[in-house]
Amino acid sequence: MNKKQSRILIGPAGWSYSDWNKILYPVPRPRDFHEATFLAQFFDTIEINTSFYQPIRPEHAEQWVDRVSRNPQFLFTAKLWRKFTHEEGATAEDEKIVRAGFDILQNARRLGAVLLQFPFSFHQSDENFERLKRTLGAFADYPLVVEVRHSSWVQPDFLEFLASQGVGICNIDQPVIGRSIKPSDRVTAPIGYVRLHGRRYDTWFSDDPETPSHERYNYLYPENELRPWADRIRHVAETAKTTFVVTNNHFEAKGVVNALQLIHMLSGEPVSVPEELRHHYPQLEAIANAPAKEPTLFPLPPE
């Protein structure tokens, strides 16, 4: 494949987080403000997270397509409903409901990939391999990517199977504990995929009820940890036609910061930086393509 044809699309996982207010999103919000429209000014992809918890409603998919319409390069990726990856007993009706939302995005040419994210507990076995095959078969008309987190899957037969089906493999960054999968730059399909989860070793497998769930993703990658990933992303893009890079370390918009830094590292060009964000993360000033706006000064009331 001609390298000039490859595309690298970088963006955050999700857009609806209350802790992003005043850090990334303005408060109060302007009239008709929508998070996806805002992010599509800075990124060419967003991974839809809500589809993991429940299927996308068609009317919402239609709205999202409209919200990103000003960016012709933009593609969503979306996680498959957890009923197919984390639970048992998904039905034909469940598949129909999932398709109702995905088809809107697909028909609008805004669906870049559907991500099948399996948990660490999903080890390679004959039974799990068959379950994976059934799920891939059910959604074979979508561009598919598989994310597994247990190293038992890092076997030639598994990767060869994905390649034979035209299904992508997700390269992940996660705390490497026990048999966790280590960083990689594998490609099994025209779609390349990278997900950065952060490196919170202290909370990754925590079952402490006192630890908020968002603490797993409360991690800001320093530049020295991002640079090896920039090299891996370049390597993936040498083979893949389209490479998606998703930053899932979402707490307090840290993934947005790291996504902007990766865009800068890979392009070598300054990037557009959201105004709110640059005040909370001053390291972005070094890669911004424009100086910060001067604060509005209001006259003091008479004494």
Summary of the structure (lengths in Angstrom):
residues: 303
radius of gyration: 19.8
end to end distance: 71.3
largest distance: 79.5
contacts: 919
relative contact order: 0.14
helix: 40%
strand: 17%
